[in-house]
Amino acid sequence: MFQAESYTQQEGIGEVPAFLRLGRIRIYSVLGVPPNTLGANNDYALREDGAAGANTTLYHKEANVWNACTL
């Protein structure tokens, strides 16, 4: 069951991307390919300027590297 205390939200400030935390996972909103310094393994990034046909809209971080997900 979803509990209010299990998530937090932060809005983007300047160059800092916005993120939504769901338990231990964060979902970032980014422009361009997310840098490997952003986030932790098992986080996700939604690319605002990505093209769905090119599989550049959703990224998953594995082994400290962001990988484009096939949609």
Phi and psi in radians as a Rosetta constraint file:
Dihedral C 1 N 2 CA 2 C 2 CIRCULARHARMONIC -1.308 0.35
Dihedral N 2 CA 2 C 2 N 3 CIRCULARHARMONIC 2.264 0.35
Dihedral C 2 N 3 CA 3 C 3 CIRCULARHARMONIC -2.088 0.35
Dihedral N 3 CA 3 C 3 N 4 CIRCULARHARMONIC 2.403 0.35
Dihedral C 3 N 4 CA 4 C 4 CIRCULARHARMONIC -0.984 0.35
Dihedral N 4 CA 4 C 4 N 5 CIRCULARHARMONIC -0.614 0.35
Dihedral C 4 N 5 CA 5 C 5 CIRCULARHARMONIC -1.339 0.35
Dihedral N 5 CA 5 C 5 N 6 CIRCULARHARMONIC -0.028 0.35
Dihedral C 5 N 6 CA 6 C 6 CIRCULARHARMONIC -1.556 0.35
Dihedral N 6 CA 6 C 6 N 7 CIRCULARHARMONIC 0.052 0.35
Dihedral C 6 N 7 CA 7 C 7 CIRCULARHARMONIC -2.446 0.35
Dihedral N 7 CA 7 C 7 N 8 CIRCULARHARMONIC 2.716 0.35
Dihedral C 7 N 8 CA 8 C 8 CIRCULARHARMONIC -2.407 0.35
Dihedral N 8 CA 8 C 8 N 9 CIRCULARHARMONIC 2.815 0.35
Dihedral C 8 N 9 CA 9 C 9 CIRCULARHARMONIC -2.368 0.35
Dihedral N 9 CA 9 C 9 N 10 CIRCULARHARMONIC 2.479 0.35
Dihedral C 9 N 10 CA 10 C 10 CIRCULARHARMONIC -2.357 0.35
Dihedral N 10 CA 10 C 10 N 11 CIRCULARHARMONIC 2.285 0.35
Dihedral C 10 N 11 CA 11 C 11 CIRCULARHARMONIC -1.488 0.35
Dihedral N 11 CA 11 C 11 N 12 CIRCULARHARMONIC 2.651 0.35
Dihedral C 11 N 12 CA 12 C 12 CIRCULARHARMONIC -1.155 0.35
Dihedral N 12 CA 12 C 12 N 13 CIRCULARHARMONIC 2.394 0.35
Dihedral C 12 N 13 CA 13 C 13 CIRCULARHARMONIC -2.217 0.35
Dihedral N 13 CA 13 C 13 N 14 CIRCULARHARMONIC 1.945 0.35
Dihedral C 13 N 14 CA 14 C 14 CIRCULARHARMONIC 1.111 0.35
Dihedral N 14 CA 14 C 14 N 15 CIRCULARHARMONIC -2.099 0.35
Dihedral C 14 N 15 CA 15 C 15 CIRCULARHARMONIC -1.583 0.35
Dihedral N 15 CA 15 C 15 N 16 CIRCULARHARMONIC -0.031 0.35
Dihedral C 15 N 16 CA 16 C 16 CIRCULARHARMONIC -1.393 0.35
Dihedral N 16 CA 16 C 16 N 17 CIRCULARHARMONIC 2.125 0.35
Dihedral C 16 N 17 CA 17 C 17 CIRCULARHARMONIC -1.222 0.35
Dihedral N 17 CA 17 C 17 N 18 CIRCULARHARMONIC 2.634 0.35
Dihedral C 17 N 18 CA 18 C 18 CIRCULARHARMONIC -1.310 0.35
Dihedral N 18 CA 18 C 18 N 19 CIRCULARHARMONIC 2.661 0.35
Dihedral C 18 N 19 CA 19 C 19 CIRCULARHARMONIC -2.576 0.35
Dihedral N 19 CA 19 C 19 N 20 CIRCULARHARMONIC 2.756 0.35
Dihedral C 19 N 20 CA 20 C 20 CIRCULARHARMONIC -2.151 0.35
Dihedral N 20 CA 20 C 20 N 21 CIRCULARHARMONIC 2.252 0.35
Dihedral C 20 N 21 CA 21 C 21 CIRCULARHARMONIC -1.814 0.35
Dihedral N 21 CA 21 C 21 N 22 CIRCULARHARMONIC 2.211 0.35
Dihedral C 21 N 22 CA 22 C 22 CIRCULARHARMONIC -2.084 0.35
Dihedral N 22 CA 22 C 22 N 23 CIRCULARHARMONIC 1.729 0.35
Dihedral C 22 N 23 CA 23 C 23 CIRCULARHARMONIC 1.122 0.35
Dihedral N 23 CA 23 C 23 N 24 CIRCULARHARMONIC -2.083 0.35
Dihedral C 23 N 24 CA 24 C 24 CIRCULARHARMONIC -1.639 0.35
Dihedral N 24 CA 24 C 24 N 25 CIRCULARHARMONIC -0.117 0.35
Dihedral C 24 N 25 CA 25 C 25 CIRCULARHARMONIC -1.722 0.35
Dihedral N 25 CA 25 C 25 N 26 CIRCULARHARMONIC 2.426 0.35
Dihedral C 25 N 26 CA 26 C 26 CIRCULARHARMONIC -1.950 0.35
Dihedral N 26 CA 26 C 26 N 27 CIRCULARHARMONIC 2.518 0.35
Dihedral C 26 N 27 CA 27 C 27 CIRCULARHARMONIC -2.063 0.35
Dihedral N 27 CA 27 C 27 N 28 CIRCULARHARMONIC 2.023 0.35
Dihedral C 27 N 28 CA 28 C 28 CIRCULARHARMONIC -1.708 0.35
Dihedral N 28 CA 28 C 28 N 29 CIRCULARHARMONIC 2.644 0.35
Dihedral C 28 N 29 CA 29 C 29 CIRCULARHARMONIC -1.926 0.35
Dihedral N 29 CA 29 C 29 N 30 CIRCULARHARMONIC 2.077 0.35
Dihedral C 29 N 30 CA 30 C 30 CIRCULARHARMONIC -2.325 0.35
Dihedral N 30 CA 30 C 30 N 31 CIRCULARHARMONIC 2.824 0.35
Dihedral C 30 N 31 CA 31 C 31 CIRCULARHARMONIC -1.908 0.35
Dihedral N 31 CA 31 C 31 N 32 CIRCULARHARMONIC 2.269 0.35
Dihedral C 31 N 32 CA 32 C 32 CIRCULARHARMONIC 1.365 0.35
Dihedral N 32 CA 32 C 32 N 33 CIRCULARHARMONIC -3.111 0.35
Dihedral C 32 N 33 CA 33 C 33 CIRCULARHARMONIC -1.187 0.35
Dihedral N 33 CA 33 C 33 N 34 CIRCULARHARMONIC 2.287 0.35
Dihedral C 33 N 34 CA 34 C 34 CIRCULARHARMONIC -1.144 0.35
Dihedral N 34 CA 34 C 34 N 35 CIRCULARHARMONIC 2.405 0.35
Dihedral C 34 N 35 CA 35 C 35 CIRCULARHARMONIC -1.247 0.35
Dihedral N 35 CA 35 C 35 N 36 CIRCULARHARMONIC 2.577 0.35
Dihedral C 35 N 36 CA 36 C 36 CIRCULARHARMONIC -1.118 0.35
Dihedral N 36 CA 36 C 36 N 37 CIRCULARHARMONIC -0.294 0.35
Dihedral C 36 N 37 CA 37 C 37 CIRCULARHARMONIC -1.343 0.35
Dihedral N 37 CA 37 C 37 N 38 CIRCULARHARMONIC -0.216 0.35
Dihedral C 37 N 38 CA 38 C 38 CIRCULARHARMONIC -1.545 0.35
Dihedral N 38 CA 38 C 38 N 39 CIRCULARHARMONIC 2.334 0.35
Dihedral C 38 N 39 CA 39 C 39 CIRCULARHARMONIC 1.317 0.35
Dihedral N 39 CA 39 C 39 N 40 CIRCULARHARMONIC -3.061 0.35
Dihedral C 39 N 40 CA 40 C 40 CIRCULARHARMONIC -2.247 0.35
Dihedral N 40 CA 40 C 40 N 41 CIRCULARHARMONIC 2.923 0.35
Dihedral C 40 N 41 CA 41 C 41 CIRCULARHARMONIC -0.957 0.35
Dihedral N 41 CA 41 C 41 N 42 CIRCULARHARMONIC 2.491 0.35
Dihedral C 41 N 42 CA 42 C 42 CIRCULARHARMONIC 1.341 0.35
Dihedral N 42 CA 42 C 42 N 43 CIRCULARHARMONIC 0.086 0.35
Dihedral C 42 N 43 CA 43 C 43 CIRCULARHARMONIC -1.401 0.35
Dihedral N 43 CA 43 C 43 N 44 CIRCULARHARMONIC 2.875 0.35
Dihedral C 43 N 44 CA 44 C 44 CIRCULARHARMONIC -2.167 0.35
Dihedral N 44 CA 44 C 44 N 45 CIRCULARHARMONIC 2.674 0.35
Dihedral C 44 N 45 CA 45 C 45 CIRCULARHARMONIC -2.316 0.35
Dihedral N 45 CA 45 C 45 N 46 CIRCULARHARMONIC 2.279 0.35
Dihedral C 45 N 46 CA 46 C 46 CIRCULARHARMONIC -1.769 0.35
Dihedral N 46 CA 46 C 46 N 47 CIRCULARHARMONIC 2.063 0.35
Dihedral C 46 N 47 CA 47 C 47 CIRCULARHARMONIC -1.547 0.35
Dihedral N 47 CA 47 C 47 N 48 CIRCULARHARMONIC 2.049 0.35
Dihedral C 47 N 48 CA 48 C 48 CIRCULARHARMONIC -1.193 0.35
Dihedral N 48 CA 48 C 48 N 49 CIRCULARHARMONIC -0.500 0.35
Dihedral C 48 N 49 CA 49 C 49 CIRCULARHARMONIC -1.844 0.35
Dihedral N 49 CA 49 C 49 N 50 CIRCULARHARMONIC 0.280 0.35
Dihedral C 49 N 50 CA 50 C 50 CIRCULARHARMONIC -1.429 0.35
Dihedral N 50 CA 50 C 50 N 51 CIRCULARHARMONIC 2.809 0.35
Dihedral C 50 N 51 CA 51 C 51 CIRCULARHARMONIC -1.909 0.35
Dihedral N 51 CA 51 C 51 N 52 CIRCULARHARMONIC 2.142 0.35
Dihedral C 51 N 52 CA 52 C 52 CIRCULARHARMONIC -0.999 0.35
Dihedral N 52 CA 52 C 52 N 53 CIRCULARHARMONIC -0.696 0.35
Dihedral C 52 N 53 CA 53 C 53 CIRCULARHARMONIC -1.156 0.35
Dihedral N 53 CA 53 C 53 N 54 CIRCULARHARMONIC -0.351 0.35
Dihedral C 53 N 54 CA 54 C 54 CIRCULARHARMONIC -1.738 0.35
Dihedral N 54 CA 54 C 54 N 55 CIRCULARHARMONIC 0.142 0.35
Dihedral C 54 N 55 CA 55 C 55 CIRCULARHARMONIC 0.963 0.35
Dihedral N 55 CA 55 C 55 N 56 CIRCULARHARMONIC 0.745 0.35
Dihedral C 55 N 56 CA 56 C 56 CIRCULARHARMONIC -2.100 0.35
Dihedral N 56 CA 56 C 56 N 57 CIRCULARHARMONIC 0.388 0.35
Dihedral C 56 N 57 CA 57 C 57 CIRCULARHARMONIC -1.766 0.35
Dihedral N 57 CA 57 C 57 N 58 CIRCULARHARMONIC -0.447 0.35
Dihedral C 57 N 58 CA 58 C 58 CIRCULARHARMONIC -2.256 0.35
Dihedral N 58 CA 58 C 58 N 59 CIRCULARHARMONIC 2.271 0.35
Dihedral C 58 N 59 CA 59 C 59 CIRCULARHARMONIC -2.146 0.35
Dihedral N 59 CA 59 C 59 N 60 CIRCULARHARMONIC 2.562 0.35
Dihedral C 59 N 60 CA 60 C 60 CIRCULARHARMONIC -2.176 0.35
Dihedral N 60 CA 60 C 60 N 61 CIRCULARHARMONIC 2.356 0.35
Dihedral C 60 N 61 CA 61 C 61 CIRCULARHARMONIC -1.624 0.35
Dihedral N 61 CA 61 C 61 N 62 CIRCULARHARMONIC 2.097 0.35
Dihedral C 61 N 62 CA 62 C 62 CIRCULARHARMONIC -2.332 0.35
Dihedral N 62 CA 62 C 62 N 63 CIRCULARHARMONIC 2.381 0.35
Dihedral C 62 N 63 CA 63 C 63 CIRCULARHARMONIC 0.903 0.35
Dihedral N 63 CA 63 C 63 N 64 CIRCULARHARMONIC 0.691 0.35
Dihedral C 63 N 64 CA 64 C 64 CIRCULARHARMONIC 1.138 0.35
Dihedral N 64 CA 64 C 64 N 65 CIRCULARHARMONIC 0.383 0.35
Dihedral C 64 N 65 CA 65 C 65 CIRCULARHARMONIC -2.297 0.35
Dihedral N 65 CA 65 C 65 N 66 CIRCULARHARMONIC 2.396 0.35
Dihedral C 65 N 66 CA 66 C 66 CIRCULARHARMONIC -1.421 0.35
Dihedral N 66 CA 66 C 66 N 67 CIRCULARHARMONIC 2.246 0.35
Dihedral C 66 N 67 CA 67 C 67 CIRCULARHARMONIC -2.079 0.35
Dihedral N 67 CA 67 C 67 N 68 CIRCULARHARMONIC 2.308 0.35
Dihedral C 67 N 68 CA 68 C 68 CIRCULARHARMONIC -1.195 0.35
Dihedral N 68 CA 68 C 68 N 69 CIRCULARHARMONIC 2.368 0.35
Dihedral C 68 N 69 CA 69 C 69 CIRCULARHARMONIC -1.634 0.35
Dihedral N 69 CA 69 C 69 N 70 CIRCULARHARMONIC 2.449 0.35
Dihedral C 69 N 70 CA 70 C 70 CIRCULARHARMONIC -1.335 0.35
Dihedral N 70 CA 70 C 70 N 71 CIRCULARHARMONIC 2.174 0.35
